[in-house]
């Protein structure tokens, strides 16, 4: 990836990892002038957010609090991997679901 592309999109990519509000702000920031680095990280975070919602409302409800806590910790580790990648300027996909997130949300 070009160094200029990373530098231009790094701030919005980092913002995308700061809660759902940050993700929405990053999408708005990236709407006018698309940056591939920012888009990559937005797609990762949208996937993690949806995974977190599923964990909160489905896994915890049907499998119990312990299962929800374990899945929540896994999601947190995946979030840290994505966040560190954004800070370092890398397009590092999160393990297991990163490819699917990039495919499912390719319009962002």
N, C-alpha and C positions, 0 to 999 in steps of 0.2 A: 504494500500500500504506500502511496506517495506520502512523504513526510508532511507536505502542505495540507493534504486532505485530512490527515490525523490532527494536525494543529488547529485547523479551522473547525473541526467537529468535536474536539476533545471536551470542551466545556459542556456542550449539550449532552454528550454521551455520559458524562459524570452526573449531570443533573437528572438524567433518566433513571438512575438507580436510587434516587432519594424519594421514596414513597410513590404512591400512585399519582400524586399531584406533580411531582417532579417528572414523571413519565409523560403526563399530559403537556406540561410546559415544554419538554424536549420535543415532543411531536409538533407543537405549534412553532417552536424555534426552527425546526427542520423543514417545515412546510414550504416556505418560500424558496429557499435555496437548499435543495437536497444535498446531503453529504452522506456518502456511503458508509463512513465510519460511524457517524451518529445513528444512521438507520439500522446498522448492524446491532448496536447496543440497545436501541429502542426495542427491536424485535426480541432480543434476549430478555429484556425486562418485562415486556408485555406477557411473554410466556411464563416467566416466573410469577408474575402477579396472578395470572389465571390459575396456575398450579397452587398458589397459596390460597386462593379462594376455594378451590376444590378441596383442599386439605381442611380448611376451616369448616365448610358446610357439609361435606360428604364424608371424608375419612374420619374426622373426629366424631361426627354424629353416629356413624354406623359401626365403626371399629373401636371407638373409645378414645379417651384422652391420651393414653399412653401411645397408641399408634399415631395420633395426631401430633404429639410432641416429637416423636422420632422423625416423622415426615417433615415437620416444621424445622427441625435441626438440619435435615438434609437440604431443604430449600434455602436455609440461611447460608450453608456452606457454598451452595451453587451461586447465591447472590454475591458472596465475598469473591468468588472466582471471577465473576463477571465485572464486579466493581473494580477489582485490582487490574483486570485487563484494560478497562477504560482509562484508569489513571496512568497505566504504563504505555498506553497508546497501541495496544494489541487487539486484534480481532480474535480473541480466544473464545471458542464456543464452549458453553457449559457442557459437562459430560452428559452423555446419554440422550438428552432432549435438545441440545443446541441446534443440530441439523434440522430437526422437525420445526423448531421455532422459526428458523430462518425461512423455511419453506412455507409454513402456514401463514406467516405474517409478512410475506414478501411485498405487499402493497404499502407498507408503512415506510 
